Amino acid sequence: MDQKIKFGIIGIGNMGSGHAKNVVQGNCPELDLVAVADVNPDRLAWAKENLSPDLACFEDAIQMLDSGLVEAVLVSVPHYDHPRYAMECMRRGIHVMVEKPAGVYTKQVREMNEEAARHPEVKFGMMFNQRTNCIYRKMRELIQSGKYGRIRRTNWIITNWYRPQCYYDSGDWRATWAGEGGGVLLNQCPHQLDLWQWICGMPVSVQSHLRFGQWHDIEVEDDVTTYVEYANGATGVFVTTTGDAHGDNRFEVQMDKARIIVEDDKLSLLEFEVSEPEWSKTTTQTFATLPAKEVEVETDGENPQHVGVLNAWAGAILRGEPLVAGGEEGINGLTLSNAMHLSAFLGQKVDIPFDEELYYQELMKRVATSRRKTGGKAVFSDTSDSYNGSKA
């Protein structure tokens, strides 16, 4: 009989329940959901009724971790508590998968990563399900192959996050410094920020213009325009908002010998006949256009999303197979969002790495005056409003 991992979930809200359904429906055959924890009795009652009457339900996550019932746990609670519960798992030798984002500020996530380093026996993963998308995997492969030379410019405009005011009014934790720790960057965009650095690498500086409550009655950012610089001299722009009624999602990378675009769930590749530096130095045509051709790109067509991440995690636990995303990688995308916030807070360019203590102090100033007076501690129940990784 094939081995199954005794699996538990902390936070059985929208995201947690989506993962739970995948497991009980047999989409993750090496995971056996045996326990869930949530402070909301209604969610526990829902779990008993809709998942399994034999499911062990706990109002206290630590009690679940100490019960001896679980070998692996998925953490799907509000952002501030992600590192806390991940570290509690690690200290007990329990494998842990963390929902995005890794946390609210890099200082706490760095502590989580340091704890993980002390427990190499624990398989620590991050739920970056967009990394399973064949389009982004192929884009990364093309860029990092070296075939097309260096990156010159990256541009990502992702403005198809439209949210009306009623979305923000649906919970007092929404779009508050104390409840979520940020707005569109921390709630909607963690996957894109992760993909941006995973595919193109980390920039060395950030200059960001954030509008706080520009389009909604909220205290956090709902409009972002960011300019970044890379170590090789390349530049990049990241634009996002929840205020555009009909937005776009276009990711473009210009390279020495190619232009690569992901838009409308399609990957397009324009190959240059020669590299731009060579063409610029040798052409005698004043207004010439560099000869290029569209190349059809083949992918494996696979896009298993959340199921793929969980199944890879199970394979890592049972057979030492690779994770989709190691948990320690969660700090990278969060570094970008923290740097964007800090740049806007200070009104200046921010170098990476930045002063993490300064960021924490600036964040806590805003938490102290937040509409939700929780001192940076959010409610326990999962606050994500959709299971779809692109619609948080």
N, C-alpha and C positions, 0 to 999 in steps of 0.2 A: 504494500500500500504506500502510495506516494506521501512524503512528509508534508505536513501543513504547519504553518506558523500561526501560533495563537496571537491574534491581532486585536488591538483595542483602539478606540478613537476618543480623544479629548476634545469635546465641543461637537455636538451633534446638530448644529444649525444647518444652513443651506449647503455650505461646502462639505461639512462633515457627513451630512446625510447623503449627499451625492456619492461620496467615496464609499460609504457603507452599502448603498444600493449596488454599486458595481461589484463589491465583494460577495454579497449574499446572492446576487444573480449569477455568480459563477464566472464573471469576467476576469477574476484574479484567483485562479484555481489553487495557488499555493498559500493563500491567506484564508484563515478561518476566523471570522469576526465573533469574538467571545464576550466582549465587554465594551461599554461606552460610559463616558462621564460627562455630566453637564449639570450646572446649578439650576437649570430650569426644569422643574418636574414635568411640565407639559412635553418637553422634548424627550425626556426619558420614557414617558407614556407612549409617545409616538413611536419610539424605537422598539418598544416591546410589541406594539400592535403591528407595525409595518415591516420590521426586520426579522425578529424571532422572539417568541414568548420565553425562550430559554436564555435570552441575552442577560448577562449580568449588568446591572445599571447602578451607577454610583453618582451621588451628588457631590462628591469630593474626589478630584482627580488623583490626589496623593494616595487615597485609600485604594483606588484601582491599581495604581502602580505597585503598592505594597501587598496586594492580594495574592500575588503569585500566579494569577490567571493569564497574564499577558507576557509575550516575548518581544513584541514589536508594537509600537504605538504611533499613530498619526496625530499631530498637534494641529488643531483647526479652531483656534480661539482668537480673540482680538489681538491686534498687532503687538501691543506692549507685552503680552504674556507669552509670545512665541519662544523667546530664549529661556524664560523661566522654566517652562514645562519640558522643553528639550533637555535642559541640564538635569532636571529631576530624573528623566529617563536614563540619561547617560550614567549618572551616579549609581543607578541600580542595574547597570548592564543591559538595559532594555534598548533594542534598536529603535531609532526614531526617524520619522519623516515629518518635515515642517512645511506647513502651507506658506505661501508667499504673503507678505514679504518676510525676510528673515527676522526682522524686528523693526523698531522705529528709529533707533539711532545706532550708529556703528560701535559706539562704546560698549553697549550691552551685547551686541552680536559678536564683537571681538572676544568678550568674556565667554560666550557660548562656544566659539571656535577653540579657545584655549582649553575649555573643559573637554571638548571632543578629542583634542590631542592627547589628553590623559586617559582616554578610553578607546584605544584603537580597535578593541574587540567589537565595539558598537558600530553598526552600519548606519551612518548619519546622512540622510538625503534631504534635498530641497525639492518642493513640488513645482519645478519649472517645466510644466507640461508642454509649453510651446517649443521647447528644444526638441521634441519628438517630431515636429512638423517637417516633412521631407523637404519642403521649400527652403526653410531656414537652415536645415542641415546641409543642403546642397550649396546654398549661398556661402556658408562658412567654409565649406570644402574648396570652393572656387577661389575665394579670397585668400585663404591661408595656403593654397597650393604653391604660391610663388610664381605661377605661370603668367600672371598679369601685372607683375611688378608691385610697386608700393601703393598703398591707399593715399589718395590726394584729398578727398572730401567725402564726408558722410552727411546725409540729410534724412531725417525721419520726421515726417509730419503725420501725426496720429491724432485726429480731431473727431473721430467717429464715436466718441464716448458720451454723446448728448444725454444730459440728465435734467429733467424739469425740477422745479422747486419742491414738488411733493415727494420726490425721491429723498431729498435731504431732510424733509420734515417727518419722514417715516420712523426715525429713531433719534433720541436726543444725543446719542453717541456719534451720529454721522457728522462728518466734516467739522470735527472739533479737534483742537490740539490735545485735549485730555483724552478724548475717546478714541481717536484714530492716529493722531500724531502728524497729520498732514492731509492733503486733499488728493487731487488727481494723480500726483506723483506716487503717493504711497498706497492708494486704493486701486486705481485703474491701471497704472503703468509699470508695475514691477516686472512683468514679463517682458515688455519692450526694452526697459532699461537693462535687464539681464541679457537679452538677445543682442542688443547694441554692443555691449562690451564683449560678449562671448564671440561675436562674429568679427568685430573690428578692433578689439583691444580697448584698454582703458586710456582715456585722455589724461593729460598732465595738468590741465587747468580748465576752469569753468567760469563763465560769466553769464549769469542768469537774471532774467526779468520775470518775476512772478506777480500776478495780480491776485490779491486775496479778496474773495467775495466780489469779484468783478461782475459776474453774471447771475449770482445767486445770493440769497441772504444766508451766508455762511462765513466762518472766520478763517478758513484755510484757502489754499490756492485752487482756483478753477481755471486759470489761464497761465500758460508757461511758454516762454521763448528763451532758449538757451544756446549759447555759442561755446564750443569747446575747441581746445588745441591739443594735438598729439605730439609725441616726442619726435616724430619724423618730419614735423612741419605741416602735416595735414590739419585740416579744420573740419568742424562738424556743427550741425544745427539740429536741435530737437525741439519740436513744437507740439504742444498738446493742450487740450481744453475739454471741459464738459459743457461748454456754452454754445458750440456750433450746431445748429439744428440739422444740418446735413454736412457731415464732415468727411474726411478722407483718411486713408491709411496707405502711405507711400514711403518706402524705404529705398533710398538710392545711394550707391557707393560708386564714386569715380576713382578709377585706378590708372596707372600709366598706360595699360594696354587694353582696358575694357571699361564698360559701364554696366553695372549690374543693378537691376531694379526688382523689388517685390511690390506688387500692387494688385489689388483685386484677386488675391490668392493665386497669382501667377508670378513665375520667375522668368525674367527676360535678361538675355546676355547679348551685349553688343561688343564684338571683338574688333579691335583696331588692327589695321594692316601692319603698322609699325608702332612702336611706343611713342607717346606724345613728346617726350624729351628729344628723341631722335628726329621726329617729324619737324618739330619747332626749329631745330638747328639746321636742318638740311633743305627744307622746302624753300622754293623761290617764288611761290605764289602768295601774294600779299594777303589775300582774303580766302585762302584755301581752307577747305574742310577736310580733315583727316579721313582717308578712306576707311570704311568699316563695314562689317556685315553682321546681321542678326544670326545668332546661332541657337538652334533648338537645344534646350537643356533637358536631359533625361534625369528623372529621380526614381527612387524605388517606390514612390506612391504611398508610402506608409506614413500614417499620422495618428498613432494610438493615444495621444494625449494623456489624461490622468491614469488610465488603465496601463499604458505603457510605462509610466513612471513607477507605479506600484509593482508591476510585474518585474521590472528590472531590479527594484529594491529587494523583492523576494528572492530573486536570483542571486543577488549579492549576499544576502543572509545565508542562503542554503549552499551556494556553490562558489562564492567569491567572484561572481560576475560583475561587470562594471555598472555603476549607477548612471542614470541619465544626467543627474547633477549632484555632485557631492554637497553636503550641507554647508561646508566651509565656503563654498562659492557664493552663498547668499549675500555675503558682505559686499560683493562687487557692485551689483546694481544699487544696493542701498547707499554705498559710498557716493554714487552719482546723484541720487535724489537728495541726500544730506548736503552735498556740495552745492547743489542748486538752491536749496533752502538757505544755506549759510550765505551764499553770494547775494541773494535777495535781502536777507536780514541785514547784512553789512553794507549793501550797496556797492560792492566791489568784486573784482575777480578773485577767485579762490583757487589756490594750487592744490593738487592732489599728490600726496596725502595732505589733509588739512588738520587743524587743531580739533580733535574729537571732543575734548573737554569744553572748548568754547562753543561748539555746536550744541552740546548737551545743555549748557547754561542758557543759551539763547532759546532753545526749545522750551526749557522749564519756565522761562519768563512768560512765554505764551500759554503754557499749561496753567500757570498760576492765575491767569485772567480769563481762562476758557469759560465758555458758557456752561460746560459740564465740569463741575468742580470735583474732580476725582484724583487730583494730584498725579496725573499720568498713569493711573490704573484703570483699565477698562473693565467692563463686565466680562464674565467668564464665557457666556454662550457665544458661539460663532456669529460674527457680525457680517460675513460676506453675504451679498444679496443674490448671488447666482452661482451655480456650479460651473458654468462656462468660464474657463480661464481668461477669456477676453472680455468678459462682461461683469467684472467685480464691482 
